[in-house]
Amino acid sequence: MSTTELTAAHAEIVTATLPLVGAHVDEITVAFYRRMFEAHPELLRTLFNRGNQAQGSQQRALAASIATFATHLVNPDLPHPSELLSRIGHKHASLGVTADQYPIVHEHLFAAIVEVLGAETVTAEVATAWDRVYWMMADTLIALERDLYRGAGVDDGDVFRRLRVTAREDDPSGAVLLTVSADGLSNMIPAQYVSVGVTLPDGARQLRQYSLVNAPGAAELTFAVKPLEADGAHPAGEVSNWIRTNVRVGDLLDVTVPFGDLPEPRSGSPLVLISAGIGITPMIGILEYLVENAYQATVQVLHADRSEFTHPLRKRHRELVDILPDASLQLWYTDDVDGGSAGIHQGLMDLEGVDIADSAEIYLCGNDGFVQAVRAQLTARGIAASRVHCELFSPNDWLLD
């Protein structure tokens, strides 16, 4: 069923109906997840993030990805959604998604489209055209995920290993660093992530992804967990708080083979590492890699936080910068700061006074609002999007690229 492009007839139908699908896409995806979880309740308890489902972010991620892919198919002059597909493929591989799950999504997604738009709108011709869109995207992802599994040396979906916790460190910021015996595993490139599976008190097995903060090739894997406290818009993090309360040295955890598509830093290339909050974790992984490889090029490290007390891994952050021969660190804290401290600024991150080399590769990680604000500053300076490599922790992170 996979093809490289839509037929002219299918492209015409998709072009004509894309605005209608887009206008109702939130309704469609809500109906889709309701239908799928009614038929397969185990998926919500064992695969999908219940917190994201409750907030609607997972629904928006699915809807936006299919709409973005369809838009490219009917207008090939638009940028190819390769980054979208790569990001989704790595996330899927880290969750152990396999080809047999795609027909389940297809069945309930198309039933939801008919439910919302009506059978008189979703004619056989319309259904066939959108069916082709779905399977073109699905087949591309299935092939990508199979390649990722082969590259990791595992069978399709066989990514979880039961690993023993060998160290736990409670960072002053509130983050928890856990180290597990790698058991023959190692992160292939810096700043990849693992999925961790835990069984909660109600019996649900939930999965979350955490960035690795150690250099590739180590005999152990270390990842940082920042417990999420409840606020007016978001519930407390189920898994992060369970880990903080319950996990101790000697315990066994279900941890996956590492995945993640941030590019490996090129030798000799100036680097700019920009982060906010717990978004510092992939930057720590990159810095560990740079130190391990005695990186010689200029490295600018920029981090934003509320204060030095909420700054995750602050001590190690500065140690790594100090070890590198040509690295610098600038910090932005929104709380009061010591005005006499070199390299520490009051307020939100402002890149206006930061010199960035024309050839620098930029790595960026933080919450959605931070990434959007920084990307706008970089774009205003004429920095090409191809030089900005972004990692976020939301289901629709690729939308900000």
Secondary structure, 3 states (H helix, E strand, C coil): CCCCCCCHHHHHHHHHHHHHHHHCHHHHHHHHHHHHHHHCHHHHHHCCCHHHHHHCHHHHHHHHHHHHHHHHHHCCCCCCCHHHHHHHHHHHHHHCCCHHHHHHHHHHHHHHHHHHHCCCCCCHHHHHHHHHHHHHHHHHHHHHHHHHHHHHCCCCCCCEEEEEEEEEEECCCCCEEEEEECCCCCCCCCCCEEEEEEECCCCCEEEEEEEECCCCCCCEEEEEECCCCCCCCCCCCHHHHHHHHHCCCCCEEEEECCECCCCCCCCCCCEEEEEEHHHHHHHHHHHHHHHHCCCCCCEEEEEEECCCCCCCCHHHHHHHHHHCCCEEEEEEECCCCCCCCCCEEECCCCCCCCCCCCCCEEEEECCHHHHHHHHHHHHHCCCCHHHEEEECCCCCHHHHC
